[in-house]
Amino acid sequence: MTLGNHEFDGGDDELADFLLNLTFPVISANIRSNHTVLNQTIIPYKIFHDQGVAIIGATTPTTRNIASPGPGTHFLNVADTVQACIDEIRATTDITRIVALTHIGYAEDQDLAAATSGLSLIIGGHSHTPLGDLHPDPQGDYPTVVQDRDGNDVFVVQAWRWGEYLGYIDVTFDADGRPLSYHGGPIHMDNTTAQDEALQAQIEAWAAPFEEFAGVVVGHTNVDLVQATCQTEECTLGNVMADAMYEYRLDTSEDNPPDLALVNAGGIRAAIDAGDITRGHVLSAFPFGNAVTELTFSGADLRRVLEGCVSRVNQFNGDPITSGFQVSASVRMRYNPRLDPGSRIVSLFIDGEDLDDRRDYTVVTLDFLAGGGDNIFEVTTDFVPLDLQDEVLIRYLEKNSPIDAEIEGRFAETDELPVPDPSEPVTSSADLPTSSAALPSSTRACIPRPRVTGL
């Protein structure tokens, strides 16, 4: 297997404990870590000599911003590190059939194929992209054929999400490892696929202690709480979660009431249908165990934070923001996406008043975001984790059911232009830093084996 971003949700030590219990290879060519166990257990590739195949792993570099790896764990350029491994394999073995097993996303898989030379097949994940004719809404062919740097075909496949489809492909290669033909496609694991009775009994036994806890009804919603649109626009489930966090601090912090709540859309993982809401529904929608916390910003800095959210570029460090966002009902913001990143906000009101750049504002958010997750805020350790996000939502549901959430225009696109303030100096997004500090050189991308020299 290769590692995805969520393997790092609990940090390096938790991942290390997991890896020590595995009895099969874990591969990722672009991970470098000074964590002793990770350094020992993660290898760049695995060669299966009997089958004449080498498999190289790759993990999304956005893991740094969307999970919780330790400060000594780095994610290098994927194409450079994979190419270094291809070159090493070809220089030291007679293997020509080389496969990449990736967790970087469908578009990035195609970029990887085009930027390298020597891959035959890429088996991918991360973007949950449906491919092939069997899916009702395919986003590409299965396989998607991409020409590599030398003009040779590379097959790219992915099998959507949650095990609903099982990816299958049988490839015929020529002597140089280039794919000639294929047979296969995603197999839909519907009810016509017989379950293994012994395994199903084991699963039910494992699930039994949790089912009673998860089945407790904690609220009711009269409307579907939508998750599918949370990454790109205001969504009802995001509204409910942000309002729950805002109300929680309003009730528990009399001396310092909150001004707004902000959550990342990437942490909202499943919709909640109209009807009774159980603990299980809450945990499916918000599974990461994040804690609520507070941050304080000047109005000027809060404007930069929210400008980063609508521009998808952090206005403090110049790096991409890797998630959409949702805010509490105290926010009313209009932005023009046709303007340059960094200058898209047209109007911004907090509790019905224009944002005041000179006063301080209290923002209720999550510890994951406060620590730099998704690059929405600058990284800080100056915060106190409070109650868990799921428990805060459960209390809100118990108090406010039935829920009748709707889209309110908390943040919305507009064609309007901002009215310039003649007292403010003109600034340019070109003044922003363009990148973070460089990581170690990718010329040493593939971890050398004892038998390899000169790489």
Helices and strands as residue ranges (DSSP letters): G 5-8, H 11-20, E 26-27, E 31-33, H 36-41, E 42-43, E 45-48, E 53-59, H 63-66, E 73-75, H 78-92, E 97-103, H 106-115, E 121-123, E 144-147, E 153-157, E 165-166, E 169-173, E 179-184, E 187-188, H 197-214, E 217-221, H 236-252, E 260-264, G 265-267, E 275-278, H 279-285, E 292-298, H 299-311, E 325-327, E 331-335, E 345-350, E 353-354, E 360-366, H 367-370, G 373-375, H 389-400, E 411-413, G 429-431, G 442-444
